[in-house]
Amino acid sequence: MDKRLTPDPPITFPASRRAKTGKPHFDAAAERAFAHYGLPMSDDPLRPHPTFSPSPARIPSLLSVEDKLVNALSILQSAAATAYESADQLDGAKRKLAMGTVHLIELAQSWVDSVIDETSTMGTTG
């Protein structure tokens, strides 16, 4: 009478570096996608690769301050777009909270923009 739902067992992946699905077209497409975006294939797909660690030691020191700021601005633009799309699907207080997040991201963008402008003008006047 009362049926209980039992969850599926946890996902396990083979230990091989590039696990194949047995579908050659899918495997080839996955390889191309990883190669296109420069993403490393991980032994454990559920664990983030160490190259994507946000630690300051991972920031390339060869980039100029302006390039680092431009990269930060790009990340903020993506975050704002994501938050805005999320807010679009919500109503009431949750929408207001998401739109507040969009506003905070836009404020951070304006600060980064002003620093980029200052470094650009310092480079051209000096």
Secondary structure, DSSP 8 states (H G I E B T S, - for coil): --------------SSSS---S-HHHHHHHHHHHHHTT----SSTTS--GGG---GGGS-TTS-HHHHHHHHHHHHHHHHHHHHHHHHT--HHHHHHHHHHHHHHHHHHHHHHHHHHHHHHHHHH-
